[in-house]
Amino acid sequence: MMMQDVIRHYRKKKGMTQQEMAVCLGVSASAVNKWESGSSYPDILMLKPLARLLDISLDTLLSFRRELSMEQIDHIVQQAQQQLKETSYAEAFQWMKRQVAQYPNCDWLIWQLAALFDAHRFQETSLPPEADDTFFIQLYTRVMNGEDPGLRQQAADSLFHLHLRQNQLDQAQSLLNSMPSGVEKKRRQALICQRRGQREEAMKLQEEILFSEYQSVNLVLNDLRLIAMECQDHERVRRLSALQSQLARCFEMGPYYEAAAQLELAVWEKDEAQMIRIAEALLEGVKQMDSFRHSWLYRHMTFKPVPPGWVEEMRENLLEGFRKDPDYAPMLRNEAWQTWLAAQQEEKKTAEK
């Protein structure tokens, strides 16, 4: 609360009228009214008697806090949103400046107010001259120099998008260069390339993000499936396996990756017929294991060349696993599967000749 709010709050808490407070302090009721409206402040010599009368400390009276809680920050941000709804941008902007001045060390508050008022600038037809890029750049930079690494990154992100909106691409690039590597940095680089008309490079960067995100999401789904297996939750395991197949299809990864998760489900459920069907699909699919390299979805990406004999080696490893891994024992008892494996082995010998 600001000082005027503190005086009004604790006066009412004590059950006093403005007139009664004025009498106790030897001032006029009009003076008390001005204190509570914020149009004037008590004389410095009046602060101690006022604090004693309200039964509060001088720190409370002067609204001094070493730190604001997140609840208090949220409350001030809600007040800011209300100000933007109920008053003009110019009036709300002046209110925001007073909050920043009152809590100069609260970086969380400063960043949230800056981001809120910065975003609203582009919905307004008339702005006060001081609500320009320089003002918001100063606030973001101030927070970027703070102690909280997460908040520094948030402020840097806000400043990056300010530069991007204003087509200040050199400034955006300079800021981006100082950011840590990662998916978000690559995505922002793609935005800069797009603004500069470097569309092929922008698409390449976005495709690289897409490809890496497939790997990440697939790993998460795989881990979830393993946990569901431990819980013996068959329905969840089936749905997660199906989702992995759909993900591979959606990201153009090829038939091998579409079938892989289904094989683990069949093995877990000891479904012999399903194991054989999927194993055959995998052995055929391994021939197209790198089909994503030729997908339209990744046409701007450059992949490492496939080493000679890589496909044959992968296929042989699969066959070896099917023959020796005890998890696949149910398949080995199947005569049709044994016949199919023998035919594959014979085909391999013929090819080697």
N, C-alpha and C positions, 0 to 999 in steps of 0.2 A: 504493500500500500504506500501511496505517496503521503506526504505530511498532512495534507488537508483531509485525506481519508482516515488517517490515524486519529487526528483530533476529533473528527465527527464520530468515529466508531467508539472510542473510549469515553467520550462525553455521554453518548447514549447509553453505554454500558453502565456508567455511574448514575444514570437516571436524571441527568441535569439538562435543563434547557440552555439555549445560548445566552439568555438573559442571566440565568443563575451563574453560569460560568463567568460571564463578564463582571458580575458583582464580586465574585470571589477573587478575581485577578485585578480588579480596579481599572477595567477598560470598558469600552462601550460594547453593546450587543452587536453593533454594526461591524466592529473590529473582528469579533469572533466569527460573524457571518462571512467576512472576507477571507479569514484564515481557512474556513471550511470550503469555500468556493475556489480557493487557490489563486484569487486575484491579488492577495498580499500575504506576507508571512509575519509571524510574531517577531518582535524585537528580540535581539540576542539575549538581553537581560531578562526577558520574559520566559525563556525556555525552561530554566530550572523550576520556577514556580508552576509553570504549566504541566511539566512532567510530574511534579509532586501531586498536583491536584488530580491528575488523571491516574495516578498510581502506576506509572510506567517509567522505564528508564529513558535516558536521553537518546540512547541508541534506537530504541523503539520509536520514540517521537520523531527522530530525524530519518527514520526508515533505513537505518544502517544495517546491512547484513554482509557478513563475509562471503556467503554464498547463498544463492537462491536454490530452493529445492526444485525438482522437475515439476512438481505439482504447481508451484508458484510460477514457474516459467510458462507452463501450459495455460495458466490463468491469464497471464499478461498477453500471450499470443491470442487467446480467445477474445480478450478485450480489443486487441488490434484488429481482428477480423470484424468485430462489431463496429469499431470506428470506421472502417472502410465501407461498411454497409450503410451506416446512418449519417455519415458526414461526407464532405467533399474529400477528394484525395489530398488536397493541400492541407486541410485541417488535420486529417489523420496522419499525414506525414510529419507535421509539427509535433503531434502527440508522440509519434514513434521516436522522434529525435530526443524528446524529453526522457523517454524510457532508457534509451541508449546512454544518455548523459547521467541518469540516476544509477544505472548498473553498469559502469564502464568495464568491469572485470568479468562480467558474465558472458563468456563467449557463446554459450549455447543460445542464450536469449538474443544476442546481437545477430548471430547467423540466421536464426529463424525469422526475426523481424526483417532483416535485410532481404532474405529470399522471398518473403511474403510481399513486401512493398515493391521489390524489383519486378516480380511477376505481374503485379497489378498495374505497373506503369504502362503496359502495352494494351490495356483496356481503357485507358483514359485519353480524352481528346485535349485536355488542358492540364499541364503539369507545372508545379512551381519550378523556377529556374534551377534551384539547388538540388532537385531530385534528378540529377543527371548521372551519366555513367561514372563520372569521377567519384561521386559520393558513395555509390554502391561498391565500386572497386576498392575504395579505402576501407569500407567495412569488411568486405571479404578478405582483403589482405591482412587486416588487423586480426581476424580470427585464424588465418593461415599461419600467423606468427605465434599462436597460442601453444599451450602445452599438451592438449588432447590430440593424439595422432589421428583418431577417427574423425574428430571434428575438423581438423586441418584438411583432411581429404574431402569432407563434405563441402567446405568453403571453397576449396580448389575446384571442385566439380561445378559449383554455382558460378564461380568466376569464369571457368572455361565456357560454360553455356552463354554467359553474358557476352563474351567476346565473339562467340559463334553467331549469336543472334544479330549482333551489330556488324557481322562480316569482317571483324578484326582478326583475320586468319593468322597473321604473323604472331600476334599476342597469344592467340589460342594455341598455336603450335609451340611457342616458347614455354607456356605453362604445361602443356602436355609432355614435353621433353623431361620435365622434372618429376613427373608422376611415376610410380612404380609400374613395372611391366605387369601385364595381365589382360584378361579378356576385355575389361572396360577400356583400358588404354587403347587396345587395337580397334575397338568399336568407335571410339572418339576420333582416332586417326582416320578411319574410313569416312567419318562425317566431314572432316577437313578436306580430304581428297575429293569428296563429292562436291563440296562448295567450290573447289578450285577447278572443277570440270574434269578431274582425273577419275573418270567413272570406271575404267577397267581396273585400276588399282583399288578403288573403293570396293568393287564387287569381289575382288580377290581377297581382301581383308575380311569382308563379311562372310565369304564362303569358308575361310579358315576358321572363323568363329563357329560357324554352323557345324563344321566337321568335328571340332574339338568338343562342342556341346553334346553331340551325339555320344561321344566316348564317356563324358561325365554322367549324363543321364542314364546311359545303359549300365554303368557301374553301380549307380545308386539302385536302380531296379533289381540288378543282380543281387546286391547285398540284402535288399528287402526280401527277395525271394528266399535267400538262404536262411534268414531269420524266420520266415513263415514256415520253412521246412522244419526247423527246430521246434516250432510250436505245433507241428502236425496240422497246420491249417491248409488242408488240401484245396479248398476253394480259392483262397488268396494266392496260393502257389500257382494254380492254373491261370488265374487272371493276370498275375505278374508276368508269367511266361508268355502269355498271349500278347501282353503289352510290349514286351521286348521284341517280339516278332513284328508287331505293327510299327514299332519305332524304327527298326532296321528297314522296313519297307518304305516308310515315310521319308527317311533320310537317304534313300537310294543306295543302301549298303550292299545289296545283292542277296541271292538265295541262300548262300552259306550262313550268313549272319541271321537271316530270318528263321532258319531251322535250328540253330545252335541251342537256344534256350529251351526249345521244345524237346530236344534229346535229353537234357538233364531232368526235365519233368518226367519223361517216360521211364528213365532209369530209376528215379526216386520212387515212382509208383509201380515199378517192376512190370510195366506193360510191354510184354514181349513183342506183340504185333506192331505197336507204335514205335518201339525202339528200332525194329528192323526197317520200318518205313522211313523213319527220319535218318537213320544211319546211311541208307542208300541215297537219300536226298543230299546228305552232307558230302558223301563221296563224289557225287555228281557236281554239287555246288562248289567244291573246292577248286574246280577248274575255272570258276568265275569268282574266286575269292577276292580278287582285286577289281571287280567290275565297277566299283565306285570311282575308280580312276578315270573311267570313260563316261561317267554320268554328266548329264547337262547341268546338274546342280552344282558341280565343282569344276566347271570348265575353265575357270580362270586360275585354278590352283596347279602347282607343279609338284608332282609326287616323285619320290625316288624310284629309279627303275627296279623292276623285279629281277632278282638275281637268277641266272640260268639254272634250271632244274628245281626252282623253288616250289612250283606247283606239285611236281612229282614227289618231292620230299615231304610236303605237307600231307599228300594223299597217303603215302606209305606210313607216315606216323599215325594217321588215323586208323589205317588197317591194322597196324601193330597194336594199337590200343584196343581195338575191338577184339583182337585175338587173345590178348593177355590180361586185360584189366578185369578183375573179378566182378566189377559192377555190370559188365556186359555178359556175364555167364548165362543168363536166360536165353540170349540170342544164340549162343554157341550150341545149345541143345536143339536148335531148330534146323531141320534137314534142308529146307529151302534156303536158309541163310548160309549154311555151309556150302551148298552147291553154288550159290551166288559168289561167295568169297573165293572158292576154287576157280571159278570162271575169271574173276578179277586177277587172280594170281597168274593164271595161264595167259591172260591178255597182256600182263606186264612182261612176262618172259618173251612173248612173241615180239613185243615192241622193242625190247632190248636187243633182239637178234637183228 
